[in-house]
């Protein structure tokens, strides 16, 4: 019987959490590596979307944020940069917002760890949840963002 990973306390959330999602699984592994819980779906005042029809610019969240380390994580189901030849308008907007996250986080000296399902044990865009393999992949990515 395979060893089960340690359970992680429920995340501190500023937004909705889907506990059975691949995103929750990956971020929980990141929290295990860091040794601290992250603020999930955290929004910075300075990270905003384009203005909507009323001129409102909503906050763009990062999936996880560790303020004590000035580090954040963003999970992607699929490639980090999707195929531009088949991209919809919504996909192009998401690409622009992902680039904005990179640029603004760097500007505010926050290390952004980007994790794609393609980097972990997966079938299609769905993770296989091979904890040992996934931890081995995530450790160097997360460690590179920590001071």
C-alpha positions in Angstrom: 0.0 0.0 0.0 1.4 3.4 -1.0 2.3 5.9 1.7 -0.2 8.8 2.0 1.1 12.3 2.1 0.7 14.3 5.2 -2.5 16.2 5.4 -2.3 20.0 5.3 -4.5 22.3 7.3 -7.2 24.0 5.4 -5.8 27.1 3.6 -6.3 30.6 4.6 -8.5 31.9 1.9 -9.7 35.2 0.6 -11.7 33.5 -2.1 -13.6 30.2 -3.0 -11.7 27.0 -2.5 -12.5 23.7 -4.3 -10.8 21.2 -2.1 -11.0 18.3 -4.6 -9.5 20.4 -7.5 -6.1 19.8 -9.0 -5.2 23.4 -8.1 -5.9 22.8 -4.4 -3.8 19.6 -4.6 -0.8 21.4 -6.1 -1.0 24.4 -3.8 -1.3 22.0 -0.8 1.9 20.3 -1.9 3.6 23.7 -2.2 2.5 24.6 1.3 3.9 21.3 2.5 7.3 22.2 0.8 7.3 25.7 2.3 6.2 24.5 5.7 3.6 27.3 6.0 0.1 27.8 4.8 -0.4 30.3 2.0 -3.1 32.9 1.5 -5.2 31.4 -1.3 -6.8 33.5 -4.1 -5.0 36.5 -2.7 -5.5 39.9 -4.4 -3.1 42.8 -4.3 -4.4 46.3 -4.6 -1.9 47.0 -7.4 -2.7 44.0 -9.6 -5.8 44.8 -11.6 -7.6 43.8 -14.8 -8.5 46.0 -17.6 -11.4 48.4 -17.1 -14.8 46.8 -17.7 -17.8 48.6 -19.4 -18.3 50.7 -16.2 -14.7 51.5 -15.9 -14.1 49.3 -12.9 -10.8 47.4 -12.7 -11.2 44.3 -10.7 -8.3 42.8 -8.7 -6.5 39.9 -10.3 -5.7 37.2 -7.7 -2.7 35.0 -7.4 -3.5 31.4 -6.5 -1.3 31.4 -3.4 0.8 34.0 -1.6 3.3 33.7 1.3 3.8 37.3 2.5 6.7 36.4 4.9 8.7 35.1 1.8 7.4 37.6 -0.8 6.5 34.6 -2.9 3.4 33.6 -4.9 2.3 30.6 -6.9 0.0 30.3 -9.9 -1.3 27.0 -11.2 -2.2 26.3 -14.9 -4.3 23.3 -16.1 -2.5 22.8 -19.4 0.4 24.7 -20.8 1.5 28.0 -19.2 1.4 29.6 -22.7 -1.5 28.1 -24.7 -1.4 27.7 -28.5 -2.0 31.2 -29.9 -3.2 29.9 -33.3 -6.4 28.5 -31.7 -6.8 30.9 -28.9 -10.2 32.5 -28.2 -10.6 36.1 -27.2 -11.0 34.9 -23.5 -7.8 32.9 -23.8 -5.9 35.9 -25.2 -7.2 38.0 -22.3 -6.0 35.3 -19.8 -2.6 35.3 -21.5 -2.4 39.1 -21.1 -3.4 38.9 -17.4 -0.9 36.1 -16.8 1.8 38.4 -18.3 0.6 41.3 -16.1 0.9 39.0 -13.0 4.5 38.2 -14.0 5.5 41.8 -14.7 3.8 43.4 -11.7 4.9 40.7 -9.2 8.5 41.2 -10.4 8.0 45.0 -10.1 7.0 44.6 -6.5 9.7 42.0 -5.8 7.4 39.1 -5.4 8.8 35.8 -6.7 6.1 34.2 -8.8 6.2 30.4 -9.2 4.3 29.2 -12.2 3.2 25.6 -12.2 1.7 23.8 -15.2 -0.2 20.5 -15.0 2.2 19.4 -17.8 5.1 19.5 -15.4 3.5 17.0 -13.0 2.3 13.5 -13.5 -0.8 14.0 -15.7 -3.1 12.6 -18.3 -4.3 15.3 -20.5 -4.9 18.3 -18.3 -6.0 16.1 -15.3 -3.3 15.3 -12.7 -2.7 11.7 -11.7 -1.8 12.9 -8.1 1.4 10.9 -7.8 2.6 12.7 -4.6 6.2 11.5 -4.7 6.7 12.5 -8.3 4.9 15.8 -8.0 6.8 16.8 -4.8 10.1 15.9 -6.6 9.1 18.3 -9.4 7.8 21.1 -7.2 10.6 21.2 -4.6 13.2 23.0 -6.9 10.5 25.3 -8.4 9.3 26.4 -4.9 12.8 26.5 -3.4 14.0 28.9 -6.2 11.4 31.4 -5.1 12.2 31.3 -1.4 14.8 33.6 0.1 
